[in-house]
Amino acid sequence: MSRQAPDQLQQPTRRPGQLGKRGAFLAAASVLALVLWSSGAPSTLYPSYAAQWDLAPVVMTSVFATYPLALIVVLPLFGNLSDLYGRRLVMIGGVTLIALSTLLFAFAPNVGFLFAGRALQGIGSGLAMGAATVSLIENNPRISPRFASTTATVATATGLTLALFVSGLMAQYAPLPLMLSYLVLLVLAIATTAALLLTPGDRPAVRQPWRPQSPKVPRGIRMSFLIATLSVALAYSMGAIFLSLGAHMIAQFAQTDNRAVVGSLLASSSVAICLTALLAGRVSARSQVWAGAILTVVSLALMVGASTFGSSALFLSWCLVGGSAYSLAFTGGLGLINSVAPAHHRGATLSLLYLVAYFFQAVTAIGVGALATSGTLSTAVLVAAAILTGLCLLVVVLLQISTRFSPQTASAVNA
């Protein structure tokens, strides 16, 4: 995302009753938590939708894939809106779209409403997530920039954990199982909007005309970009399987239809993401990419084993190891690209990285769903594991090549 120079941004003025810089920081963190809550809210309910409307697996995974596909459209076109109109206004707009999506899910009479809801979630998340991330950096109450990135990781992991756990618990034990969790999300969205309205305004004093961003990769860092992008794409592809088919897999192979159990198992993965990010904060980007690729292979083996033997213990192991692998692959990839991308091209470079990663996520979700529909879920799991294992090996090989023959990359990935 491109950013204006500090002297071009209007300095926020604090009025009586308004939140200060720390309040704006916490409000931005709550936006990130809400974004991930909305993303994960339908995951434990996909089997219920499939049973109610007699939907094939490919339909449900396509519903999931609508989210990253919407982000693919939003990121290059509107990723710089917060630079033009202020972080607060764009966050409010994104949260409003997420709130509207909850109504489509809560009162959905057919699967078309799920597609529309996921599209609104994707658009709203694409707007809110970028603006909230920049707001965290700009309102960081600590001197260390690491505090902002750690807060972002904790906020997103917390939002996803609560989404999976709460939606599973409500689907199992509360009335209106396909409605209540979305109404809770709606209340949270309203509360987040109220908090944002209490933060100081931050519209730029000088506003430039809007134009689409132009994602590109500067010369000299293309090998690093390829490694970083594949590492993040690997994490997103694993996330696609986990969030789109995880509940189906646990219900079918572990032979449990208890949504609370399913939600708890899925939530354990996001807990692992958070803990791994906190523990590996000082580990080099190179080591994180390596460890992420290796742990992903281990998690894929656990996924196949859990599907073969129908063991809840293996599913829990898959969730925990897969969460750690996701955290390392994602954080390592971002750390690598941030260390080599020139500051004035960083926004465009990151936009392209995310575009490719979200494309991988959408293709993985739809592809696995198509395999499960035309064949069996076991076959889909085996094919996905084989392809993603090949991607892990490619990441390792490229990292080894770049370390040997590119001094710039070798220096960066060890930073």
C-alpha positions as CSV (number, residue, x, y, z in Angstrom):
1,M,0.0,0.0,0.0
2,S,1.4,3.4,-0.9
3,R,1.7,5.9,1.8
4,Q,2.0,9.7,1.9
5,A,4.8,11.6,3.5
6,P,4.1,12.6,7.1
7,D,3.8,16.3,6.3
8,Q,1.0,15.5,3.8
9,L,-1.2,13.9,6.5
10,Q,-3.5,16.0,8.6
11,Q,-2.5,15.8,12.2
12,P,-5.5,14.3,14.2
13,T,-7.1,16.8,16.6
14,R,-8.5,15.4,19.8
15,R,-11.9,16.7,20.9
16,P,-13.5,16.2,24.3
17,G,-14.7,12.6,24.7
18,Q,-12.5,11.3,21.9
19,L,-10.0,8.5,22.3
20,G,-6.3,9.3,22.2
21,K,-3.5,7.6,20.3
22,R,-3.7,4.5,22.5
23,G,-7.4,4.3,22.0
24,A,-7.0,4.6,18.2
25,F,-4.4,1.8,18.4
26,L,-6.7,-0.5,20.2
27,A,-9.6,0.4,17.9
28,A,-7.5,-0.6,14.9
29,A,-6.5,-3.9,16.6
30,S,-10.2,-4.6,17.2
31,V,-10.9,-4.1,13.5
32,L,-8.3,-6.7,12.6
33,A,-9.8,-9.1,15.1
34,L,-13.3,-8.4,13.6
35,V,-12.0,-9.1,10.1
36,L,-10.7,-12.5,11.0
37,W,-13.8,-13.3,13.1
38,S,-16.0,-12.6,10.0
39,S,-13.7,-14.7,7.8
40,G,-13.9,-17.7,10.1
41,A,-17.5,-17.4,11.3
42,P,-19.0,-19.7,8.6
43,S,-16.3,-22.4,8.7
44,T,-17.9,-24.6,11.4
45,L,-21.3,-24.2,9.7
46,Y,-20.5,-25.3,6.2
47,P,-21.5,-29.0,6.9
48,S,-24.9,-27.7,8.2
49,Y,-25.5,-25.6,5.1
50,A,-24.5,-28.6,2.9
51,A,-27.0,-30.9,4.7
52,Q,-29.8,-28.3,4.8
53,W,-29.6,-27.5,1.1
54,D,-28.0,-30.7,-0.2
55,L,-24.9,-29.0,-1.5
56,A,-21.8,-30.7,-3.0
57,P,-18.4,-30.0,-1.4
58,V,-17.3,-28.0,-4.4
59,V,-20.2,-25.6,-3.8
60,M,-19.2,-25.0,-0.2
61,T,-15.5,-24.5,-1.1
62,S,-16.5,-22.1,-3.8
63,V,-18.5,-20.1,-1.2
64,F,-15.3,-20.0,0.8
65,A,-13.2,-19.0,-2.3
66,T,-15.5,-16.0,-3.0
67,Y,-13.7,-14.2,-0.1
68,P,-10.2,-14.3,-1.5
69,L,-11.5,-13.7,-5.0
70,A,-13.2,-10.5,-3.8
71,L,-9.9,-9.5,-2.1
72,I,-8.1,-10.0,-5.4
73,V,-10.3,-7.4,-7.0
74,V,-10.2,-5.0,-4.0
75,L,-6.5,-4.9,-3.3
76,P,-5.2,-3.5,-6.6
77,L,-8.1,-1.1,-7.1
78,F,-8.8,0.3,-3.6
79,G,-5.8,-0.7,-1.5
80,N,-4.7,3.0,-1.4
81,L,-8.0,4.5,-0.3
82,S,-6.9,5.1,3.3
83,D,-4.0,7.2,2.0
84,L,-6.5,9.4,0.2
85,Y,-9.4,9.6,2.7
86,G,-7.9,8.6,6.0
87,R,-7.6,5.3,7.9
88,R,-10.6,5.8,10.1
89,L,-13.1,6.5,7.3
90,V,-11.9,3.5,5.3
91,M,-12.0,1.2,8.4
92,I,-15.6,2.3,9.1
93,G,-16.6,1.6,5.5
94,G,-15.0,-1.9,5.6
95,V,-16.6,-2.7,9.0
96,T,-20.0,-1.5,7.6
97,L,-19.8,-4.0,4.7
98,I,-18.9,-6.8,7.1
99,A,-21.9,-5.9,9.2
100,L,-24.2,-6.1,6.1
101,S,-22.7,-9.5,5.3
102,T,-23.8,-10.8,8.7
103,L,-27.4,-10.1,7.7
104,L,-27.1,-12.0,4.5
105,F,-25.7,-15.0,6.3
106,A,-28.1,-14.8,9.2
107,F,-31.2,-14.7,7.1
108,A,-30.0,-16.7,4.0
109,P,-32.8,-18.6,2.4
110,N,-30.5,-20.3,-0.2
111,V,-26.8,-20.6,-1.1
112,G,-26.8,-17.5,-3.3
113,F,-27.0,-15.4,-0.1
114,L,-23.9,-17.2,1.1
115,F,-22.0,-16.2,-2.0
116,A,-23.2,-12.6,-1.7
117,G,-22.2,-12.6,2.0
118,R,-18.7,-13.9,1.4
119,A,-18.2,-11.3,-1.4
120,L,-19.2,-8.5,1.0
121,Q,-16.9,-10.0,3.6
122,G,-14.0,-10.0,1.2
123,I,-14.6,-6.4,0.0
124,G,-15.1,-5.1,3.6
125,S,-12.0,-7.0,4.8
126,G,-9.9,-5.8,2.0
127,L,-10.7,-2.2,2.8
128,A,-10.5,-2.5,6.6
129,M,-7.5,-4.8,7.0
130,G,-5.0,-2.6,5.1
131,A,-6.2,0.6,6.8
132,A,-6.2,-1.0,10.2
133,T,-2.6,-2.3,9.7
134,V,-1.3,1.1,8.8
135,S,-3.3,2.7,11.7
136,L,-1.5,0.3,14.1
137,I,1.8,1.5,12.9
138,E,1.0,5.1,13.0
139,N,-0.6,5.0,16.5
140,N,1.9,2.6,18.0
141,P,2.3,3.6,21.7
142,R,5.7,1.9,21.9
143,I,9.0,2.8,20.4
144,S,9.6,-0.6,19.0
145,P,7.8,-1.2,15.6
146,R,7.7,-4.9,16.5
147,F,5.0,-4.2,19.1
148,A,2.6,-3.1,16.3
149,S,3.2,-6.3,14.2
150,T,2.9,-8.5,17.3
151,T,-0.3,-6.8,18.2
152,A,-1.6,-7.4,14.6
153,T,-0.8,-11.1,14.8
154,V,-2.4,-11.5,18.3
155,A,-5.5,-9.6,17.2
156,T,-6.1,-11.6,14.1
157,A,-5.4,-14.9,15.7
158,T,-7.7,-14.0,18.6
159,G,-10.5,-13.0,16.2
160,L,-10.2,-16.3,14.3
161,T,-10.0,-18.4,17.5
162,L,-13.1,-16.8,18.9
163,A,-15.0,-17.1,15.6
164,L,-14.4,-20.8,15.3
165,F,-15.0,-21.6,19.0
166,V,-18.1,-19.4,19.5
167,S,-19.8,-20.3,16.2
168,G,-19.3,-24.0,17.0
169,L,-20.5,-23.7,20.5
170,M,-23.6,-21.7,19.5
171,A,-24.3,-24.1,16.6
172,Q,-24.4,-27.0,19.0
173,Y,-26.1,-25.7,22.0
174,A,-27.9,-22.4,21.2
175,P,-31.2,-21.9,19.4
176,L,-31.2,-20.7,15.8
177,P,-27.8,-22.3,15.0
178,L,-27.4,-20.8,11.6
179,M,-28.3,-17.3,12.8
180,L,-27.2,-16.5,16.3
181,S,-23.4,-16.4,15.7
182,Y,-23.8,-13.9,12.9
183,L,-26.0,-11.7,15.1
184,V,-23.2,-11.7,17.7
185,L,-20.8,-10.7,14.9
186,L,-23.2,-7.9,14.0
187,V,-23.2,-6.5,17.5
188,L,-19.4,-6.6,17.6
189,A,-19.2,-4.8,14.2
190,I,-21.5,-2.0,15.6
191,A,-19.4,-1.8,18.8
192,T,-16.2,-1.5,16.7
193,T,-17.8,1.2,14.5
194,A,-18.7,3.1,17.7
195,A,-15.1,2.9,18.9
196,L,-13.8,4.1,15.5
197,L,-16.1,7.1,15.6
198,L,-14.6,8.1,18.9
199,T,-11.0,8.2,17.4
200,P,-9.5,11.4,16.1
201,G,-10.1,12.2,12.4
202,D,-7.1,11.6,10.2
203,R,-8.1,12.8,6.7
204,P,-5.1,14.0,4.6
205,A,-4.7,17.7,4.4
206,V,-3.8,17.3,0.7
207,R,-5.8,14.8,-1.2
208,Q,-4.6,13.2,-4.4
209,P,-7.0,11.8,-7.0
210,W,-7.8,8.1,-6.7
211,R,-6.2,5.8,-9.3
212,P,-5.7,2.0,-9.1
213,Q,-2.5,0.8,-7.7
214,S,0.1,-0.8,-10.0
215,P,1.5,-3.9,-8.3
216,K,5.1,-4.6,-9.5
217,V,8.4,-6.2,-8.5
218,P,11.5,-4.0,-8.6
219,R,14.5,-5.4,-10.4
220,G,17.1,-7.2,-8.2
221,I,14.7,-8.8,-5.7
222,R,12.7,-11.1,-7.9
223,M,14.1,-14.3,-6.5
224,S,13.4,-13.1,-3.0
225,F,9.9,-12.1,-4.1
226,L,9.3,-15.5,-5.6
227,I,10.4,-17.3,-2.4
228,A,8.4,-15.0,-0.1
229,T,5.3,-15.2,-2.3
230,L,5.4,-19.0,-2.5
231,S,5.9,-19.2,1.3
232,V,2.8,-17.0,2.0
233,A,0.8,-18.8,-0.7
234,L,1.7,-22.1,1.0
235,A,0.3,-20.8,4.2
236,Y,-2.8,-19.5,2.5
237,S,-3.4,-22.8,0.7
238,M,-3.2,-24.7,3.9
239,G,-5.6,-22.2,5.4
240,A,-8.0,-22.8,2.5
241,I,-8.2,-26.5,3.3
242,F,-8.5,-25.9,7.0
243,L,-11.3,-23.3,6.8
244,S,-13.3,-24.6,3.9
245,L,-13.1,-28.4,4.4
246,G,-11.8,-28.8,8.0
247,A,-15.3,-29.1,9.5
248,H,-16.3,-31.6,6.8
249,M,-13.2,-33.7,7.4
250,I,-13.6,-33.8,11.2
251,A,-17.3,-34.7,10.9
252,Q,-16.7,-37.4,8.3
253,F,-13.4,-39.0,9.4
254,A,-13.6,-38.5,13.1
255,Q,-17.3,-39.4,13.0
256,T,-18.6,-36.5,15.2
257,D,-21.3,-34.1,14.4
258,N,-20.8,-32.1,17.6
259,R,-20.2,-28.6,16.3
260,A,-18.7,-27.5,19.6
261,V,-16.0,-30.2,19.3
262,V,-15.4,-29.3,15.6
263,G,-15.1,-25.6,16.5
264,S,-12.8,-26.3,19.4
265,L,-10.5,-28.4,17.2
266,L,-10.4,-25.7,14.5
267,A,-9.8,-23.0,17.0
268,S,-6.8,-24.8,18.4
269,S,-5.0,-24.0,15.1
270,S,-5.4,-20.2,15.4
271,V,-4.2,-20.5,19.0
272,A,-1.0,-22.2,17.7
273,I,-0.6,-19.4,15.1
274,C,-0.7,-16.8,17.8
275,L,1.7,-18.6,20.2
276,T,4.2,-19.4,17.4
277,A,4.3,-15.8,16.2
278,L,5.0,-14.6,19.7
279,L,7.7,-17.3,20.3
280,A,9.4,-16.9,16.9
281,G,9.4,-13.1,16.9
282,R,13.2,-12.9,16.9
283,V,13.9,-15.8,14.5
284,S,15.3,-14.8,11.1
285,A,13.1,-14.7,8.1
286,R,15.3,-17.4,6.4
287,S,14.8,-19.8,9.4
288,Q,11.1,-19.1,9.5
289,V,10.6,-19.9,5.8
290,W,12.7,-23.1,6.2
291,A,10.8,-24.2,9.3
292,G,7.4,-23.3,7.8
293,A,8.0,-25.5,4.8
294,I,9.2,-28.5,6.9
295,L,6.4,-28.2,9.4
296,T,3.9,-27.9,6.5
297,V,5.1,-31.3,5.2
298,V,4.6,-32.7,8.7
299,S,1.2,-31.2,9.0
300,L,0.2,-32.6,5.6
301,A,1.3,-36.1,6.8
302,L,-0.8,-35.6,9.9
303,M,-3.8,-34.5,7.8
304,V,-3.6,-37.7,5.7
305,G,-3.1,-39.8,8.8
306,A,-6.1,-38.2,10.5
307,S,-8.2,-38.8,7.4
308,T,-7.1,-42.4,7.1
309,F,-7.5,-43.5,10.7
310,G,-10.3,-41.2,11.8
311,S,-8.5,-40.2,14.9
312,S,-9.5,-37.0,16.8
313,A,-6.1,-36.9,18.4
314,L,-4.5,-36.8,14.9
315,F,-6.9,-34.1,13.9
316,L,-5.9,-32.1,16.9
317,S,-2.2,-32.7,16.1
318,W,-2.9,-31.6,12.5
319,C,-4.6,-28.4,13.7
320,L,-1.7,-27.5,16.1
321,V,1.2,-28.3,13.8
322,G,-0.6,-26.8,10.8
323,G,-1.2,-23.6,12.8
324,S,2.5,-23.3,13.7
325,A,3.5,-24.1,10.1
326,Y,1.1,-21.4,8.8
327,S,2.5,-18.8,11.2
328,L,6.1,-19.5,10.3
329,A,5.5,-19.7,6.5
330,F,3.4,-16.5,6.5
331,T,5.6,-14.4,8.9
332,G,8.8,-15.6,7.3
333,G,7.6,-14.8,3.8
334,L,6.5,-11.3,4.9
335,G,9.8,-10.8,6.8
336,L,11.8,-11.7,3.7
337,I,10.0,-9.4,1.3
338,N,10.0,-6.5,3.8
339,S,13.7,-6.8,4.2
340,V,14.5,-6.5,0.5
341,A,11.8,-4.4,-1.0
342,P,12.6,-0.7,-1.5
343,A,10.5,1.5,0.8
344,H,9.0,3.5,-2.1
345,H,7.9,0.2,-3.8
346,R,7.0,-1.8,-0.8
347,G,3.2,-1.2,-1.0
348,A,3.0,-2.2,-4.7
349,T,5.3,-5.2,-4.0
350,L,3.2,-6.4,-1.1
351,S,0.0,-5.9,-3.1
352,L,1.3,-8.3,-5.8
353,L,2.4,-10.8,-3.2
354,Y,-1.1,-10.8,-1.6
355,L,-2.7,-11.1,-5.0
356,V,-0.8,-14.2,-5.9
357,A,-1.3,-15.7,-2.4
358,Y,-5.0,-15.1,-2.4
359,F,-5.2,-16.6,-5.9
360,F,-3.5,-19.8,-4.6
361,Q,-6.0,-19.8,-1.8
362,A,-9.0,-19.6,-4.1
363,V,-7.6,-22.2,-6.5
364,T,-6.8,-24.6,-3.6
365,A,-10.3,-24.3,-2.1
366,I,-12.1,-24.8,-5.4
367,G,-9.8,-27.5,-6.6
368,V,-10.1,-29.6,-3.4
369,G,-13.8,-29.2,-3.4
370,A,-14.0,-30.3,-7.0
371,L,-12.0,-33.4,-6.3
372,A,-14.1,-34.2,-3.3
373,T,-17.3,-33.9,-5.4
374,S,-16.1,-35.9,-8.4
375,G,-14.4,-38.5,-6.2
376,T,-14.1,-38.8,-2.5
377,L,-12.9,-36.5,0.3
378,S,-10.1,-39.0,1.0
379,T,-8.9,-38.7,-2.6
380,A,-9.1,-34.9,-2.4
381,V,-7.0,-34.9,0.8
382,L,-4.3,-37.1,-0.7
383,V,-4.0,-35.1,-3.9
384,A,-3.9,-31.8,-2.0
385,A,-1.2,-33.2,0.3
386,A,0.9,-34.3,-2.6
387,I,0.7,-31.0,-4.5
388,L,1.4,-28.9,-1.4
389,T,4.3,-31.1,-0.4
390,G,5.8,-30.4,-3.9
391,L,5.3,-26.7,-3.3
392,C,7.2,-27.0,0.1
393,L,10.1,-28.7,-1.7
394,L,10.1,-26.0,-4.3
395,V,10.4,-23.3,-1.6
396,V,13.3,-25.2,0.1
397,V,15.1,-25.6,-3.3
398,L,14.7,-22.0,-4.3
399,L,15.8,-20.8,-0.8
400,Q,18.9,-22.9,-1.1
401,I,19.7,-21.7,-4.6
402,S,19.2,-18.0,-3.6
403,T,21.4,-18.4,-0.5
404,R,24.3,-19.8,-2.6
405,F,24.1,-17.5,-5.7
406,S,22.5,-14.3,-4.5
407,P,24.4,-12.4,-1.8
408,Q,21.6,-9.9,-1.5
409,T,19.0,-12.6,-0.7
410,A,21.4,-14.5,1.5
411,S,21.9,-11.4,3.6
412,A,18.2,-10.5,3.7
413,V,16.9,-13.9,4.7
414,N,19.4,-14.1,7.6
415,A,18.3,-10.7,8.9
